[in-house]
Amino acid sequence: MSQPNGEFMKGQPLMADRFPFEYQTGASVAAGNTTVLKLTSDESLPAGTTFALRDITEFGEWIATVDKSTGAIRVTAPTSGGGALELPVVAYFPDGSTREFATTVAVKDPQELAVIRPDTKQPQTDEASSRGTWIAVVASALTALAVVGGAAWMNRTEIRHTLAQFGLEF
C-alpha cells in the first residue's frame, strides 16, 4: 500500500507479488483464425489493474491486441500459417507495481484440423437407446435420494440435537 506522498510503506507486499496468475498455455489457432487467451487465476484482480502489450508494434502477419481491463489477448494467426508468436504483456497494478508475462500461441498444423464437408451426414442416434440412458440416470438419482432420506430419518434425533446447537429448532 502506498502513503499519500506516493512512497510505499515498509512490510507491505506489492500487488504484483500477491496476485499469482498466468495466461493459459498451449494455445493454438488455425491459420487465418482468431483465438482469445485469458488469464488463469482463482482470485479476481484488484480494481484499477490495467494491461498492455510490452513495447511491441510489429508481429509480422499476426494481429494481437490486449483488453486493457481484463488482460484477455485476442490473437489472429496469419493466413499463410506456420510458426508461433510469443506475446509479452505487462500488468500495471494500482499500487504502482508491475508484472510481466509471456504467453505463446501457435498455428495449428492443417493436418490436425477436422475436415467438414457439407455432404457429410451426422451419425444418427438411436432414440430408444437415448431414452433408456435417461431412465437409468433418473432411477439412480431417485435411489440416491431415498438412501439419503432413509439415513436422515434413522438419525433424526442426532440431527435435531446438532441443529439445536446452532439455534435451529424443528
PASEBA-1860 file (N, C-alpha, C; in nm, 3 decimals):
! residues 170
1> MSQPNGEF> 0.084/-0.118/0.000/0.000/0.000/0.000/0.088/0.124/0.000 ~ 0.039/0.230/-0.056/0.122/0.350/-0.059/0.064/0.455/0.034 ~ 0.153/0.545/0.075/0.113/0.657/0.158/0.073/0.770/0.066 ~ 0.009/0.877/0.121/-0.035/0.987/0.036/0.078/1.051/-0.044 ~ 0.202/1.045/0.004/0.312/1.106/-0.069/0.366/1.015/-0.179 ~ 0.305/0.896/-0.199/0.344/0.806/-0.306/0.451/0.707/-0.268 ~ 0.503/0.711/-0.146/0.605/0.615/-0.104/0.537/0.490/-0.050 ~ 0.604/0.378/-0.067/0.550/0.253/-0.016/0.586/0.236/0.130
9> MKGQPLMA> 0.490/0.181/0.207/0.515/0.154/0.347/0.595/0.025/0.357 ~ 0.687/0.020/0.452/0.768/-0.100/0.472/0.680/-0.218/0.511 ~ 0.718/-0.335/0.463/0.649/-0.455/0.504/0.524/-0.488/0.424 ~ 0.477/-0.400/0.340/0.357/-0.427/0.260/0.399/-0.492/0.128 ~ 0.353/-0.613/0.100/0.390/-0.677/-0.026/0.324/-0.604/-0.144 ~ 0.393/-0.601/-0.255/0.341/-0.537/-0.375/0.227/-0.621/-0.432 ~ 0.130/-0.554/-0.492/0.018/-0.626/-0.552/0.066/-0.723/-0.659 ~ 0.169/-0.685/-0.732/0.223/-0.773/-0.837/0.271/-0.905/-0.779
17> DRFPFEYQ> 0.314/-0.905/-0.655/0.362/-1.027/-0.590/0.249/-1.105/-0.521 ~ 0.139/-1.037/-0.490/0.031/-1.101/-0.414/-0.073/-1.170/-0.499 ~ -0.078/-1.140/-0.628/-0.182/-1.197/-0.713/-0.118/-1.289/-0.817 ~ -0.112/-1.419/-0.786/-0.048/-1.514/-0.878/-0.143/-1.556/-0.990 ~ -0.115/-1.511/-1.108/-0.193/-1.556/-1.222/-0.102/-1.557/-1.344 ~ -0.140/-1.635/-1.440/-0.066/-1.652/-1.564/-0.166/-1.657/-1.678 ~ -0.114/-1.663/-1.799/-0.200/-1.685/-1.914/-0.211/-1.834/-1.940 ~ -0.322/-1.876/-2.001/-0.338/-2.016/-2.036/-0.223/-2.054/-2.130
25> TGASVAAG> -0.181/-2.180/-2.123/-0.068/-2.225/-2.203/-0.114/-2.326/-2.307 ~ -0.029/-2.348/-2.406/-0.057/-2.447/-2.509/-0.163/-2.407/-2.609 ~ -0.186/-2.277/-2.625/-0.290/-2.231/-2.717/-0.244/-2.245/-2.861 ~ -0.337/-2.282/-2.948/-0.309/-2.288/-3.090/-0.433/-2.241/-3.165 ~ -0.410/-2.197/-3.287/-0.517/-2.142/-3.368/-0.493/-2.181/-3.514 ~ -0.600/-2.204/-3.588/-0.588/-2.237/-3.730/-0.545/-2.112/-3.806 ~ -0.470/-2.131/-3.913/-0.423/-2.020/-3.995/-0.541/-1.932/-4.037 ~ -0.526/-1.801/-4.018/-0.630/-1.706/-4.056/-0.742/-1.691/-3.954
33> NTTVLKLT> -0.743/-1.771/-3.850/-0.848/-1.764/-3.748/-0.802/-1.687/-3.625 ~ -0.896/-1.661/-3.534/-0.870/-1.581/-3.414/-0.898/-1.664/-3.290 ~ -0.819/-1.642/-3.186/-0.842/-1.704/-3.056/-0.824/-1.599/-2.948 ~ -0.875/-1.626/-2.829/-0.861/-1.535/-2.716/-0.790/-1.611/-2.603 ~ -0.680/-1.554/-2.554/-0.605/-1.611/-2.443/-0.645/-1.537/-2.317 ~ -0.689/-1.611/-2.216/-0.736/-1.548/-2.092/-0.640/-1.576/-1.978 ~ -0.650/-1.493/-1.874/-0.571/-1.514/-1.753/-0.628/-1.632/-1.677 ~ -0.540/-1.705/-1.610/-0.585/-1.818/-1.527/-0.556/-1.785/-1.383
41> SDESLPAG> -0.659/-1.777/-1.303/-0.644/-1.749/-1.160/-0.775/-1.774/-1.090 ~ -0.767/-1.814/-0.964/-0.887/-1.830/-0.884/-0.925/-1.700/-0.815 ~ -0.834/-1.604/-0.816/-0.857/-1.476/-0.749/-0.893/-1.369/-0.852 ~ -0.970/-1.270/-0.810/-1.001/-1.161/-0.901/-0.891/-1.056/-0.888 ~ -0.873/-0.982/-0.995/-0.769/-0.879/-0.998/-0.812/-0.759/-0.915 ~ -0.715/-0.687/-0.860/-0.750/-0.564/-0.788/-0.812/-0.462/-0.884 ~ -0.911/-0.389/-0.837/-0.973/-0.285/-0.919/-0.867/-0.185/-0.962 ~ -0.870/-0.146/-1.089/-0.774/-0.049/-1.140/-0.653/-0.112/-1.208
49> TTFALRDI> -0.644/-0.245/-1.208/-0.534/-0.312/-1.277/-0.556/-0.299/-1.427 ~ -0.449/-0.263/-1.501/-0.458/-0.250/-1.647/-0.349/-0.333/-1.712 ~ -0.368/-0.362/-1.841/-0.276/-0.447/-1.916/-0.237/-0.381/-2.047 ~ -0.117/-0.413/-2.095/-0.071/-0.363/-2.224/0.032/-0.460/-2.281 ~ 0.041/-0.463/-2.414/0.148/-0.539/-2.477/0.276/-0.461/-2.458 ~ 0.385/-0.528/-2.425/0.510/-0.461/-2.393/0.583/-0.413/-2.517 ~ 0.586/-0.285/-2.540/0.669/-0.217/-2.640/0.686/-0.290/-2.772 ~ 0.583/-0.352/-2.820/0.592/-0.419/-2.950/0.483/-0.364/-3.039
57> TEFGEWIA> 0.524/-0.325/-3.158/0.427/-0.272/-3.252/0.411/-0.362/-3.373 ~ 0.509/-0.448/-3.402/0.505/-0.536/-3.518/0.502/-0.681/-3.475 ~ 0.411/-0.757/-3.532/0.401/-0.900/-3.506/0.409/-0.978/-3.636 ~ 0.471/-0.921/-3.738/0.471/-0.986/-3.868/0.330/-0.985/-3.922 ~ 0.283/-1.102/-3.968/0.147/-1.111/-4.021/0.044/-1.139/-3.911 ~ 0.089/-1.159/-3.788/-0.002/-1.183/-3.676/-0.069/-1.052/-3.636 ~ -0.189/-1.061/-3.582/-0.257/-0.944/-3.525/-0.286/-0.977/-3.380 ~ -0.243/-0.889/-3.289/-0.264/-0.914/-3.146/-0.304/-0.786/-3.075
65> TVDKSTGA> -0.406/-0.796/-2.990/-0.448/-0.683/-2.906/-0.477/-0.737/-2.767 ~ -0.466/-0.649/-2.667/-0.495/-0.690/-2.530/-0.607/-0.601/-2.476 ~ -0.702/-0.660/-2.407/-0.808/-0.584/-2.340/-0.746/-0.520/-2.217 ~ -0.746/-0.389/-2.212/-0.677/-0.316/-2.104/-0.731/-0.349/-1.965 ~ -0.859/-0.382/-1.954/-0.915/-0.405/-1.821/-0.916/-0.552/-1.778 ~ -0.931/-0.645/-1.874/-0.937/-0.787/-1.836/-0.806/-0.861/-1.861 ~ -0.721/-0.807/-1.949/-0.596/-0.873/-1.983/-0.611/-0.979/-2.090 ~ -0.733/-1.004/-2.138/-0.754/-1.104/-2.242/-0.683/-1.060/-2.371
73> IRVTAPTS> -0.613/-1.154/-2.433/-0.538/-1.124/-2.556/-0.612/-1.186/-2.673 ~ -0.644/-1.105/-2.772/-0.711/-1.152/-2.894/-0.602/-1.164/-3.001 ~ -0.585/-1.285/-3.054/-0.477/-1.312/-3.150/-0.536/-1.371/-3.277 ~ -0.496/-1.313/-3.392/-0.533/-1.367/-3.522/-0.407/-1.416/-3.591 ~ -0.408/-1.542/-3.632/-0.292/-1.603/-3.697/-0.285/-1.559/-3.843 ~ -0.165/-1.558/-3.899/-0.152/-1.524/-4.040/-0.218/-1.631/-4.128 ~ -0.268/-1.591/-4.245/-0.332/-1.686/-4.335/-0.230/-1.780/-4.398 ~ -0.106/-1.737/-4.403/-0.002/-1.822/-4.460/0.038/-1.933/-4.364
81> GGGALELP> -0.003/-1.922/-4.237/0.021/-2.026/-4.137/0.166/-2.036/-4.096 ~ 0.194/-2.137/-4.015/0.330/-2.164/-3.973/0.374/-2.084/-3.854 ~ 0.454/-2.148/-3.768/0.520/-2.079/-3.659/0.435/-2.054/-3.536 ~ 0.494/-1.975/-3.448/0.431/-1.940/-3.322/0.466/-1.795/-3.290 ~ 0.390/-1.736/-3.201/0.412/-1.597/-3.160/0.420/-1.590/-3.009 ~ 0.526/-1.528/-2.957/0.536/-1.504/-2.813/0.492/-1.361/-2.787 ~ 0.399/-1.347/-2.696/0.342/-1.216/-2.665/0.382/-1.173/-2.525 ~ 0.457/-1.064/-2.512/0.490/-1.011/-2.380/0.383/-0.912/-2.334
89> VVAYFPDG> 0.328/-0.935/-2.216/0.223/-0.849/-2.162/0.268/-0.794/-2.027 ~ 0.234/-0.668/-2.000/0.267/-0.606/-1.871/0.135/-0.573/-1.800 ~ 0.127/-0.613/-1.672/0.012/-0.578/-1.587/0.055/-0.463/-1.497 ~ -0.024/-0.358/-1.494/0.003/-0.240/-1.410/-0.098/-0.240/-1.296 ~ -0.049/-0.252/-1.174/-0.135/-0.260/-1.057/-0.156/-0.121/-0.996 ~ -0.268/-0.101/-0.923/-0.299/0.029/-0.865/-0.193/0.082/-0.768 ~ -0.114/-0.008/-0.707/-0.012/0.039/-0.613/0.116/0.084/-0.683 ~ 0.117/0.079/-0.818/0.233/0.122/-0.894/0.325/0.007/-0.933
97> STREFATT> 0.302/-0.112/-0.881/0.387/-0.225/-0.917/0.345/-0.282/-1.053 ~ 0.436/-0.352/-1.118/0.408/-0.412/-1.247/0.453/-0.558/-1.247 ~ 0.395/-0.634/-1.340/0.435/-0.773/-1.355/0.431/-0.805/-1.504 ~ 0.537/-0.868/-1.553/0.544/-0.904/-1.693/0.512/-1.051/-1.713 ~ 0.443/-1.080/-1.820/0.404/-1.215/-1.856/0.448/-1.239/-2.000 ~ 0.463/-1.364/-2.035/0.484/-1.401/-2.174/0.398/-1.524/-2.200 ~ 0.328/-1.522/-2.309/0.248/-1.637/-2.348/0.271/-1.661/-2.495 ~ 0.253/-1.784/-2.536/0.279/-1.821/-2.675/0.155/-1.884/-2.736
105> VAVKDPQE> 0.131/-1.850/-2.861/0.023/-1.912/-2.938/0.084/-1.961/-3.069 ~ 0.044/-2.080/-3.110/0.100/-2.141/-3.231/-0.009/-2.164/-3.334 ~ 0.034/-2.172/-3.459/-0.060/-2.204/-3.566/-0.075/-2.355/-3.570 ~ -0.199/-2.402/-3.572/-0.227/-2.546/-3.579/-0.180/-2.601/-3.712 ~ -0.132/-2.723/-3.708/-0.097/-2.795/-3.829/-0.225/-2.824/-3.905 ~ -0.233/-2.786/-4.033/-0.358/-2.808/-4.108/-0.402/-2.954/-4.110 ~ -0.307/-3.048/-4.098/-0.344/-3.189/-4.099/-0.417/-3.229/-3.972 ~ -0.402/-3.150/-3.863/-0.471/-3.181/-3.738/-0.615/-3.133/-3.738
113> LAVIRPDT> -0.647/-3.044/-3.830/-0.781/-2.986/-3.833/-0.880/-3.084/-3.895 ~ -0.998/-3.089/-3.838/-1.102/-3.177/-3.891/-1.158/-3.116/-4.019 ~ -1.181/-3.200/-4.116/-1.239/-3.154/-4.242/-1.389/-3.183/-4.237 ~ -1.468/-3.079/-4.255/-1.613/-3.094/-4.252/-1.665/-3.060/-4.391 ~ -1.736/-3.154/-4.448/-1.791/-3.134/-4.582/-1.943/-3.122/-4.570 ~ -2.004/-3.033/-4.649/-2.149/-3.015/-4.640/-2.228/-3.142/-4.667 ~ -2.174/-3.235/-4.750/-2.249/-3.354/-4.783/-2.232/-3.466/-4.681 ~ -2.153/-3.444/-4.578/-2.129/-3.546/-4.476/-2.249/-3.554/-4.383
121> KQPQTDEA> -2.300/-3.676/-4.365/-2.415/-3.695/-4.276/-2.364/-3.714/-4.134 ~ -2.434/-3.658/-4.039/-2.401/-3.675/-3.898/-2.450/-3.811/-3.853 ~ -2.377/-3.877/-3.764/-2.423/-4.008/-3.717/-2.558/-3.996/-3.647 ~ -2.643/-4.093/-3.677/-2.776/-4.096/-3.618/-2.770/-4.163/-3.481 ~ -2.846/-4.111/-3.386/-2.852/-4.175/-3.254/-2.982/-4.253/-3.245 ~ -2.975/-4.362/-3.178/-3.093/-4.444/-3.156/-3.175/-4.379/-3.046 ~ -3.293/-4.328/-3.080/-3.375/-4.255/-2.984/-3.412/-4.342/-2.864 ~ -3.439/-4.469/-2.886/-3.475/-4.558/-2.776/-3.357/-4.576/-2.682
129> SSRGTWIA> -3.237/-4.587/-2.737/-3.117/-4.602/-2.655/-3.095/-4.477/-2.570 ~ -3.116/-4.362/-2.629/-3.101/-4.236/-2.556/-3.203/-4.226/-2.444 ~ -3.326/-4.266/-2.470/-3.431/-4.261/-2.371/-3.399/-4.358/-2.256 ~ -3.348/-4.476/-2.288/-3.312/-4.573/-2.187/-3.201/-4.522/-2.096 ~ -3.107/-4.448/-2.151/-2.999/-4.390/-2.071/-3.056/-4.289/-1.972 ~ -3.150/-4.207/-2.016/-3.210/-4.108/-1.926/-3.289/-4.175/-1.814 ~ -3.359/-4.282/-1.847/-3.435/-4.353/-1.745/-3.341/-4.408/-1.638 ~ -3.227/-4.462/-1.680/-3.129/-4.515/-1.585/-3.073/-4.404/-1.496
137> VVASALTA> -3.047/-4.288/-1.553/-2.995/-4.175/-1.475/-3.097/-4.129/-1.372 ~ -3.221/-4.113/-1.412/-3.326/-4.068/-1.320/-3.349/-4.172/-1.210 ~ -3.351/-4.300/-1.246/-3.371/-4.405/-1.146/-3.257/-4.405/-1.044 ~ -3.133/-4.385/-1.090/-3.018/-4.380/-1.000/-3.027/-4.260/-0.905 ~ -3.069/-4.147/-0.958/-3.081/-4.027/-0.875/-3.189/-4.047/-0.768 ~ -3.302/-4.105/-0.805/-3.408/-4.129/-0.708/-3.364/-4.229/-0.601 ~ -3.289/-4.330/-0.639/-3.237/-4.426/-0.542/-3.145/-4.358/-0.443 ~ -3.056/-4.271/-0.493/-2.964/-4.199/-0.405/-3.041/-4.111/-0.308
145> LAVVGGAA> -3.146/-4.044/-0.355/-3.228/-3.961/-0.267/-3.296/-4.045/-0.160 ~ -3.344/-4.163/-0.196/-3.410/-4.250/-0.100/-3.312/-4.296/0.007 ~ -3.189/-4.327/-0.031/-3.088/-4.372/0.065/-3.054/-4.258/0.162 ~ -3.034/-4.138/0.109/-3.003/-4.023/0.194/-3.120/-3.992/0.286 ~ -3.241/-3.996/0.234/-3.359/-3.970/0.317/-3.375/-4.072/0.428 ~ -3.350/-4.199/0.396/-3.358/-4.304/0.497/-3.254/-4.285/0.606 ~ -3.134/-4.249/0.567/-3.027/-4.226/0.665/-3.063/-4.107/0.754 ~ -3.119/-4.002/0.695/-3.159/-3.886/0.775/-3.270/-3.923/0.872
153> WMNRTEIR> -3.365/-4.005/0.827/-3.475/-4.047/0.914/-3.423/-4.129/1.032 ~ -3.327/-4.218/1.005/-3.273/-4.303/1.111/-3.190/-4.222/1.212 ~ -3.136/-4.111/1.169/-3.050/-4.030/1.256/-3.115/-3.897/1.291 ~ -3.248/-3.890/1.285/-3.319/-3.764/1.306/-3.294/-3.704/1.444 ~ -3.281/-3.786/1.547/-3.259/-3.735/1.682/-3.125/-3.664/1.689 ~ -3.022/-3.725/1.635/-2.888/-3.664/1.636/-2.885/-3.537/1.551 ~ -2.955/-3.542/1.439/-2.959/-3.425/1.351/-3.028/-3.309/1.421 ~ -3.142/-3.335/1.488/-3.212/-3.227/1.561/-3.125/-3.171/1.672
161> HTLAQFGL> -3.053/-3.256/1.743/-2.964/-3.211/1.850/-2.853/-3.121/1.794 ~ -2.794/-3.161/1.683/-2.688/-3.081/1.621/-2.742/-2.948/1.572 ~ -2.858/-2.946/1.510/-2.917/-2.821/1.461/-2.954/-2.729/1.577 ~ -2.998/-2.786/1.690/-3.033/-2.706/1.806/-2.910/-2.634/1.861 ~ -2.794/-2.694/1.848/-2.671/-2.629/1.892/-2.644/-2.501/1.813 ~ -2.696/-2.494/1.692/-2.678/-2.375/1.609/-2.801/-2.284/1.611 ~ -2.891/-2.311/1.703/-3.009/-2.225/1.719/-3.121/-2.256/1.622 ~ -3.117/-2.371/1.556/-3.222/-2.410/1.462/-3.306/-2.519/1.527
169> EF> -3.431/-2.485/1.556/-3.524/-2.579/1.620/-3.627/-2.625/1.520 ~ -3.650/-2.757/1.513/-3.751/-2.813/1.424/-3.840/-2.906/1.499
END
